[in-house]
Amino acid sequence: MVSRNARYALYVLLLVLGALVGAAGALVQAAWLPAGLLLALLATAGLFYGGLRATGTQIGVAAAGGGWLLAVVLLSFGRPEGDGVFGGGVGELLFLFGGMGVAVMCATLSRLPRPPR
């Protein structure tokens, strides 16, 4: 049994990892459009499913998804000078909606039974 403080630390770690994967995915999907988008979505799916497996609850997916969504939304805002990470193409929308879809799929997966001790 994992202590409550360790579980909270894991949730914070998943939140930070979600923000990092979201920022990296935002950059990669635009750089190598077809393959980069697939790579970014695979990394996102791996993080969300890993959060589910590491914590054993849907809160792990929500923590990773919250960090991911926060990073993607903040990077989608442009500066007044016109600079921004997202250019407004189809790839960016596929990354945004695909990542949210993967988060929902991972959050609705049934929990696996705990192995007997």
Buried (B, 14 or more C-beta within 10 A) or exposed (E): EEEEEEBEEBBEBBBBBBBBBBBBBBEBBBEEBEEBBBBBBEBBBEBBBBBBBBBEBBBBBBBBBBBBBBBBEEBBEEEEEEEEBBEEEEBBEBBBEBBBBBBEEBBEEEEEEEEEE
